[in-house]
Amino acid sequence: MRILVISDKEAGIKLARYLEKQMPAAPKGFFYKMLRKKNIVLNGKKAEGIERLKSGDEVTLFLSEETIEKFQGTEGERAGDSDLGQGMPDYEKIAPDFSVVYEDSHILIVNKPAGLLSQKAKKEDISLVEHIYAYLLRKQEITGEELKTFHPGICNRLDRNTSGLVIAGKTLGGLQEMNALLKERAIDKYYLTLVSGKMEHKFRAEGYLKKDRSHNRASISSVPLEGADYICTEYEPEAYGNGMTLVRAKLITGKSHQIRAQLQSLGYPVLGDGKYGDGKVNKNMRRFSVSHHLLHAYEIRFPALTGNLAGLSEKTVNAPLPKEFESIVKKFFPEARIG
């Protein structure tokens, strides 16, 4: 017999899914059979498997240790589709490469540097997700055992060379509520960027974005196209000088490459952007040590919130500009309103 106690981080997961993560090598249908026979019970009572677990719940396995260990499988099998298991990184050797701008028991908001992937593109990648695991393990806010059944996850993603605010859920409840909030577009997200040319007034830009995944490039259309997503962004010029405009962008929709591809289509390519930018202008930007596009997710404004997200209720969270971006702003736009 073994008794498993549900932690705060695991709260919200369905019982059957929790059991599958505990014993991924078990045959299909095994858990439902054991639940029917009361060989697995929840808080001492018969369960169906569809129950959502709460912190402190007890799952009792009336199974032999031999059976449990057999169905736990190898390290790789225990990992399933996670980042753990065979080939898992040595988290003790990962020095978290981000700064924390907000943290409570459910949510972590970090300032991601340019150059760091939000999530793995290849199995061997070390992304922001792995850096977050390392950070929470070092703080002893999660254990390797808990990572078998719950993985802290990011709620929004930034392109590799886009810096700024990324929200992560430290508990399942926090992750689910934040994802729902983002899906409802209840959060205001603002970016700062430097573009080539003079943008003279605030405006809202709409269109349709179609991604060419083979080349990881997006194109913008003013009319609907098959396979294209509707996009909408509000742009506001903050300052102009030396042939460039400091622009504040508010995302209404959020699609990969949305701001960069849309600004290029509008005639305002983002400075330093090797994919959508102006090559001649970018070459000139090297004197400022610019090696990537200057786009920074700098502000998130939250509405009134309750539950697991109560700590963020009506808060505004900001991320400082990267040094190379900040140095250009201070040099050419010292009076710019960026906070």
C-alpha positions as CSV (number, residue, x, y, z in Angstrom):
1,M,0.0,0.0,0.0
2,R,1.1,3.6,-0.7
3,I,-0.5,6.9,0.2
4,L,0.1,9.9,-2.0
5,V,-0.8,13.4,-0.7
6,I,-1.6,16.1,-3.2
7,S,0.4,19.3,-3.0
8,D,-0.7,22.8,-3.7
9,K,1.1,22.7,-7.1
10,E,-0.8,19.5,-8.1
11,A,-4.2,20.7,-7.0
12,G,-6.6,20.9,-10.0
13,I,-5.4,17.9,-11.9
14,K,-7.8,15.1,-12.6
15,L,-7.3,11.9,-10.6
16,A,-6.9,9.7,-13.6
17,R,-4.3,12.0,-15.2
18,Y,-2.5,12.2,-11.9
19,L,-2.3,8.4,-11.7
20,E,-1.0,8.2,-15.3
21,K,1.8,10.6,-14.4
22,Q,2.7,8.6,-11.3
23,M,2.7,5.3,-13.2
24,P,3.1,6.0,-17.0
25,A,4.1,2.3,-17.8
26,A,0.7,1.0,-16.6
27,P,-1.5,-0.5,-19.4
28,K,-4.4,1.4,-20.7
29,G,-7.5,1.1,-18.6
30,F,-5.6,-0.2,-15.6
31,F,-6.4,2.7,-13.3
32,Y,-10.1,2.7,-14.1
33,K,-10.2,-1.0,-13.3
34,M,-8.4,-0.4,-10.0
35,L,-10.8,2.4,-9.2
36,R,-13.8,0.3,-9.8
37,K,-12.4,-2.4,-7.6
38,K,-11.5,0.2,-4.9
39,N,-7.9,-0.9,-5.1
40,I,-7.3,2.9,-5.6
41,V,-9.3,5.2,-3.5
42,L,-9.5,9.0,-3.0
43,N,-9.7,10.2,0.6
44,G,-10.8,6.7,1.7
45,K,-13.7,6.6,-0.8
46,K,-14.4,5.0,-4.2
47,A,-13.6,7.4,-7.0
48,E,-14.2,7.4,-10.8
49,G,-11.1,9.1,-12.0
50,I,-12.7,12.3,-13.2
51,E,-12.4,14.1,-9.8
52,R,-10.2,17.2,-9.7
53,L,-7.8,16.8,-6.8
54,K,-7.4,19.4,-4.1
55,S,-4.4,20.2,-2.0
56,G,-4.3,17.7,0.9
57,D,-6.3,15.0,-0.8
58,E,-5.0,11.5,-0.2
59,V,-4.8,8.9,-3.0
60,T,-4.3,5.5,-1.5
61,L,-2.9,2.7,-3.7
62,F,-3.8,-0.8,-2.4
63,L,-1.2,-2.2,-4.7
64,S,2.1,-4.0,-4.0
65,E,5.3,-2.1,-4.1
66,E,6.5,-4.4,-6.8
67,T,3.5,-3.4,-9.0
68,I,3.9,0.3,-8.3
69,E,7.6,0.2,-9.1
70,K,7.0,-1.8,-12.3
71,F,4.4,0.7,-13.6
72,Q,6.6,3.6,-12.7
73,G,8.8,2.4,-15.4
74,T,12.3,3.7,-16.3
75,E,13.4,7.3,-15.8
76,G,12.6,8.1,-19.5
77,E,9.2,6.5,-19.2
78,R,8.4,8.4,-16.1
79,A,9.1,11.6,-18.0
80,G,6.6,10.9,-20.7
81,D,6.5,13.9,-22.9
82,S,8.1,16.2,-20.3
83,D,11.6,17.5,-20.2
84,L,12.5,15.1,-17.4
85,G,13.9,11.6,-17.7
86,Q,16.7,10.3,-20.0
87,G,18.7,13.2,-21.3
88,M,17.2,15.6,-18.8
89,P,19.4,18.6,-18.1
90,D,21.4,18.9,-14.9
91,Y,19.3,21.7,-13.3
92,E,22.0,22.3,-10.7
93,K,24.3,23.6,-13.5
94,I,21.7,25.9,-14.9
95,A,22.1,29.5,-13.7
96,P,18.6,31.0,-14.3
97,D,19.1,33.7,-16.9
98,F,16.3,36.1,-16.1
99,S,15.3,38.6,-13.6
100,V,12.1,38.2,-11.5
101,V,9.7,41.2,-11.7
102,Y,6.8,39.6,-9.7
103,E,6.3,36.5,-7.7
104,D,3.8,35.0,-5.4
105,S,2.8,31.4,-4.4
106,H,1.0,30.8,-7.7
107,I,2.6,33.1,-10.4
108,L,6.1,34.0,-11.5
109,I,6.7,36.9,-13.9
110,V,10.2,37.2,-15.4
111,N,12.1,39.5,-17.7
112,K,13.4,37.2,-20.4
113,P,16.6,38.2,-22.1
114,A,16.9,38.3,-25.9
115,G,18.5,35.1,-27.2
116,L,16.8,32.7,-24.9
117,L,14.0,30.5,-26.3
118,S,10.7,30.6,-24.5
119,Q,10.2,26.8,-25.0
120,K,12.3,24.1,-26.6
121,A,12.5,23.9,-30.4
122,K,14.7,20.8,-30.2
123,K,15.0,18.1,-27.5
124,E,18.5,19.3,-26.6
125,D,17.5,23.0,-26.2
126,I,17.7,24.7,-22.8
127,S,14.9,27.2,-22.8
128,L,13.3,29.6,-20.4
129,V,11.1,26.7,-19.1
130,E,14.2,24.8,-18.0
131,H,15.6,28.0,-16.4
132,I,12.3,28.3,-14.4
133,Y,12.6,24.7,-13.3
134,A,16.1,25.3,-12.1
135,Y,15.0,28.5,-10.3
136,L,12.2,26.8,-8.4
137,L,14.3,23.8,-7.6
138,R,17.0,26.0,-6.1
139,K,14.4,27.8,-4.0
140,Q,13.0,24.5,-2.9
141,E,9.6,25.5,-4.1
142,I,9.2,22.3,-6.1
143,T,10.9,18.9,-5.9
144,G,12.0,16.5,-8.5
145,E,9.2,14.2,-7.2
146,E,6.6,16.9,-7.8
147,L,7.9,17.5,-11.3
148,K,6.7,13.9,-12.2
149,T,3.1,15.1,-11.9
150,F,3.2,18.9,-12.4
151,H,5.4,21.0,-14.5
152,P,5.4,24.8,-14.0
153,G,4.6,26.3,-17.3
154,I,4.8,29.6,-19.2
155,C,1.5,31.2,-20.2
156,N,2.8,33.5,-23.0
157,R,5.7,33.1,-25.3
158,L,8.1,35.6,-26.9
159,D,10.3,35.0,-30.0
160,R,13.9,34.0,-29.1
161,N,15.3,37.5,-29.7
162,T,12.3,39.4,-28.2
163,S,13.0,40.4,-24.6
164,G,10.6,41.1,-21.8
165,L,7.8,39.8,-19.7
166,V,6.8,36.2,-19.6
167,I,4.3,34.8,-17.1
168,A,4.6,31.4,-15.6
169,G,2.3,29.4,-13.4
170,K,4.0,27.9,-10.3
171,T,0.9,25.8,-9.5
172,L,-1.7,24.1,-11.6
173,G,-4.4,26.4,-10.4
174,G,-2.4,29.5,-11.1
175,L,-1.4,28.2,-14.5
176,Q,-5.0,27.4,-15.5
177,E,-6.5,30.7,-14.3
178,M,-3.8,32.7,-16.0
179,N,-4.2,30.8,-19.3
180,A,-8.0,31.5,-19.1
181,L,-7.4,35.2,-18.5
182,L,-5.1,35.4,-21.5
183,K,-7.5,33.5,-23.7
184,E,-10.2,36.0,-22.7
185,R,-7.8,38.9,-23.6
186,A,-8.5,40.4,-20.2
187,I,-4.8,41.5,-19.8
188,D,-3.3,44.5,-21.5
189,K,0.2,43.8,-22.9
190,Y,2.5,46.6,-24.1
191,Y,5.7,46.5,-26.1
192,L,8.3,49.1,-26.9
193,T,10.2,49.0,-30.2
194,L,12.4,51.2,-32.3
195,V,11.4,51.4,-36.0
196,S,12.9,52.9,-39.1
197,G,11.0,56.0,-40.4
198,K,8.7,58.6,-38.8
199,M,5.4,57.4,-37.3
200,E,3.3,60.5,-36.8
201,H,0.2,59.5,-35.0
202,K,-1.5,56.8,-33.0
203,F,-3.5,54.2,-34.9
204,R,-5.0,50.7,-34.8
205,A,-3.7,48.2,-37.5
206,E,-5.7,45.2,-38.5
207,G,-5.0,42.5,-41.0
208,Y,-4.4,38.8,-41.5
209,L,-1.2,36.9,-40.7
210,K,-0.2,33.8,-42.5
211,K,2.8,31.8,-41.2
212,D,5.2,29.9,-43.5
213,R,6.4,27.4,-41.0
214,S,9.0,25.9,-43.4
215,H,10.8,29.3,-43.3
216,N,9.5,30.5,-39.9
217,R,8.3,33.7,-41.6
218,A,4.9,35.5,-41.6
219,S,3.2,37.5,-44.3
220,I,0.5,40.1,-43.8
221,S,-2.6,40.5,-45.9
222,S,-5.3,43.2,-45.7
223,V,-8.0,40.6,-46.7
224,P,-8.8,37.2,-45.2
225,L,-6.8,34.3,-46.6
226,E,-7.0,30.5,-46.1
227,G,-4.9,29.6,-43.2
228,A,-4.4,33.2,-42.0
229,D,-5.2,34.5,-38.6
230,Y,-6.8,37.9,-37.8
231,I,-4.4,40.2,-36.0
232,C,-4.9,43.6,-34.4
233,T,-2.4,46.0,-32.8
234,E,-2.5,49.5,-31.5
235,Y,0.6,51.7,-32.3
236,E,1.6,55.0,-30.6
237,P,4.7,57.0,-31.4
238,E,6.5,58.1,-28.3
239,A,9.4,60.1,-29.9
240,Y,11.2,60.6,-33.2
241,G,14.8,61.4,-34.1
242,N,17.8,60.3,-36.2
243,G,15.4,58.7,-38.7
244,M,13.8,56.4,-36.2
245,T,10.7,56.3,-34.0
246,L,10.3,54.9,-30.5
247,V,6.9,53.1,-30.6
248,R,4.6,51.8,-28.0
249,A,2.5,48.8,-29.2
250,K,-0.5,47.3,-27.5
251,L,-1.4,43.8,-28.5
252,I,-5.1,43.2,-29.1
253,T,-4.4,39.8,-30.6
254,G,-1.2,37.8,-30.0
255,K,0.3,35.8,-32.8
256,S,3.9,34.8,-33.4
257,H,5.8,37.6,-35.3
258,Q,2.7,39.8,-35.2
259,I,4.3,43.1,-34.4
260,R,7.5,42.6,-36.4
261,A,5.7,41.4,-39.6
262,Q,2.9,44.0,-39.3
263,L,5.2,46.9,-38.8
264,Q,7.3,45.8,-41.8
265,S,4.1,45.7,-43.9
266,L,3.2,49.2,-42.8
267,G,6.6,50.6,-43.8
268,Y,8.1,50.8,-40.3
269,P,10.6,47.8,-40.0
270,V,11.9,47.1,-36.5
271,L,15.5,48.1,-36.1
272,G,17.9,45.2,-35.9
273,D,15.4,42.7,-37.3
274,G,17.2,40.3,-39.6
275,K,14.0,38.7,-40.8
276,Y,11.7,41.6,-41.5
277,G,14.0,44.6,-41.2
278,D,15.9,46.9,-43.5
279,G,19.4,45.4,-44.1
280,K,21.1,48.8,-44.8
281,V,19.6,50.3,-41.7
282,N,20.5,47.3,-39.6
283,K,24.1,47.5,-40.7
284,N,24.2,51.1,-39.5
285,M,22.8,50.0,-36.1
286,R,25.9,47.8,-35.4
287,R,27.6,50.9,-34.1
288,F,25.2,50.7,-31.2
289,S,26.1,47.0,-30.6
290,V,22.6,46.0,-31.7
291,S,22.8,42.3,-32.6
292,H,19.0,41.5,-32.6
293,H,15.7,43.2,-33.2
294,L,14.7,45.9,-30.7
295,L,11.4,44.7,-29.4
296,H,10.7,44.5,-25.7
297,A,7.6,43.3,-23.9
298,Y,7.8,45.9,-21.2
299,E,4.4,46.2,-19.4
300,I,1.4,44.1,-18.4
301,R,-1.7,45.5,-16.8
302,F,-4.0,43.2,-14.9
303,P,-7.8,43.7,-14.2
304,A,-9.4,43.1,-10.8
305,L,-8.8,39.5,-9.9
306,T,-9.7,37.0,-7.2
307,G,-8.7,33.4,-6.4
308,N,-5.2,32.2,-7.2
309,L,-4.5,35.5,-9.1
310,A,-5.7,37.9,-6.3
311,G,-2.1,39.0,-5.7
312,L,-2.0,40.6,-9.2
313,S,-5.4,42.3,-8.9
314,E,-5.2,45.7,-10.7
315,K,-1.4,45.6,-10.7
316,T,0.8,46.9,-13.5
317,V,4.1,45.0,-14.0
318,N,7.1,46.4,-15.9
319,A,10.3,45.0,-17.2
320,P,13.4,47.3,-17.6
321,L,14.7,47.7,-21.1
322,P,17.8,45.6,-22.1
323,K,21.0,47.7,-21.8
324,E,21.6,48.1,-25.6
325,F,18.0,49.2,-26.1
326,E,18.1,51.5,-23.1
327,S,21.3,53.2,-24.2
328,I,19.8,54.2,-27.6
329,V,16.7,55.5,-25.9
330,K,18.7,57.6,-23.5
331,K,20.9,58.9,-26.2
332,F,18.2,59.9,-28.7
333,F,15.0,60.1,-26.7
334,P,15.9,61.3,-23.2
335,E,12.5,62.7,-22.6
336,A,10.6,59.6,-23.8
337,R,7.7,58.3,-21.7
338,I,8.5,54.6,-21.2
339,G,7.2,53.9,-17.7
